[in-house]
Amino acid sequence: METLKQDAIKAISKLPESANIDDIMYELYVIDKVNKGKEAAERGDSISIEELKKEIQSW
């Protein structure tokens, strides 16, 4: 399992040389959200697909 720092370095290294600070910040934001989602799923803090469909229909 890679560390957060390794994940960040890998994501940033894949960006083009023309990437700006906003591009870098977005990549780090996505990494953070994915990691938080994985942690929530491991804790059981998730909903089923059926529950999600019902929630979306209420929008």
N, C-alpha and C positions, 0 to 999 in steps of 0.2 A: 504494500500500500504506500502510495506516494504521500509526502507531506504537503501541506498547504503551499509552502514556499516552492516546492518542486512543481506543483500544479500551476502556480502563477508563472514561474519561469518558462515552463513549456508553452503555456497559452500565449505569453508575450512574444516568445521567440518565433511563433508561427505567424505573427502579424507582419505585414509588409513594412519595409524600411520607412515608408511614408506615413506610417501610423502616428496619430497624435495622442495627446494625453487623454482625450475623450474615448478613443478606441481602447486604450489600455485600461482605463477605469471601467469601461463596459465589460471587458473580458473578466476583470476581477470581480465585478458585480455578479456576473453569470456564475462564476465558480462558487461564490458565496451562497447564492440562492440554491444551486444544485446540492451543495454540501448540507445546507440546512434542510432541504427536502429529504435527502437520504437519512439524516439524523431523525427527522420526524417520522419517517416510515419505519425506521428501526424501533422507535419508541411506541409505534402503533398509533401515532397521531395522524391518521389518514382516513379518508372516506372511500367507500366502494364506488365503482363506476355507476351503479344504479343511483346512489345518493347524489353523485355529481350531476347526473342527467336531470334529476328532479330539481336540483338547485338551479341549474342553467335554465330550465323551463320557467322558473319563477322570475327570471330577469325580464 
